[in-house]
Amino acid sequence: MNVAVILAAGAGSRFSGDSHKLNSLIGGRRVIDHAVDAVLAAVDSGATIDAIVVVTGAQDLSFTHTRVQTITNPNWRDGQATSLQVGISRAAELSADAVVVGLGDQP
């Protein structure tokens, strides 16, 4: 099993928009949706990704695609490495053979 982990737990404190940066719209879609859609497009192009795990924290994010699951990092304030650990742990629970990691704010 191959798992894509998207790190999306931070507070977005350097962003100066009206909402959290991951919920901000680009072309009518949330920033985080662009990142998830990039993974889904890779799957459509032949990439073997069996699950998509989005690590959340500061924001409660939800998704409608059945391949996307969220997991909360209760220690997100302690830095991105803690979110990476949560994502890798979830991938291990899914018996992942390989993990690809991306950032939710870099679609």
N, C-alpha and C positions, 0 to 999 in steps of 0.2 A: 504494500500500500504506500502511495505517495501522498503527502499532505502539504498543502500550502498554508503557511501561517502568516497572517497579516497583523502587524502590531498597531493597535489603535487605542491605547489606554491613556495616553497623556492628556494633560489639561489644555494644551494648545495655548499656553500663556504668552507666547510671543506673537500670536495672531491678533490683529486688531479689527476684526470684523464684528458684525452684529450678533453672530452666533458662534458656537464652537466651530473651529476650522473644518472638522470632519463633516459637520452638518451644513456647511456653507455650500452654495450652489455654484457649479460651473456648467454652463450649458443646460441649466434646468435640472441637473442631477447633483446629489451630494458628492463631495470630494471622496468620501469612503466608498461610495458606489462605483466611482471610476476605478478605484483600486481593485475592488472585487470583480468588476466587469473585465478588467485586464486579465485576471486569472481565468475567468470563464472563457474569454476569447482564446487564451492559450490552450485550454482544453478543447475547444472547438477546432483548433488548428492541429490537434493531434497530441498535445502534451498529456501525459498520463498523470492526472491529479485526481485522486479519489475522494478527497475531503478538503474543505476550506475552513480553517479555524481563524476566527477574528478574535483577538485578545482585546477586551475592553477594560475600562477602569473609570476614568473621569466622566465619561458619557455612557449612557445606556443606549446602545445601538441595536437596531433590529433589521432583519433582512427577510425577504420573502422567498428567496431561492432555497430549495431543499438541500442543496449541497453545502450551504453555508451554515456553520454553527458558531455560536459565540461562547466565550468563556471569560469570566471576570478575573482580573488580577487585583486581589485585595491590597496588594502592596505597590500599586502603580506609582505612588508618590516617591518610591525609592529608586526610580529610574528604569530606563528601557530594558536593562538586563533582566530585571525581574519579570517583565512581560515576555521576554524571550524564553525564560525558564518555564513560565506557565504554558506557553505555546508548545515548546518541545515536550514538556510532560504530557500534555494532551495528545500530541502526536504519538508518543510512546504508548499511551493507553489504547490508541487506535492501531497499534502494531505497525507503525510506519517503518518502512525500509529507507525512505528518503524524505527530507523536508526541504522546502524552499521557503525563504522568509522574505516578506516585503513590508513596506511601511504604508499605513493607511492614508498618509497625507502626501504621498508621492505617486499619484496615478500615472 
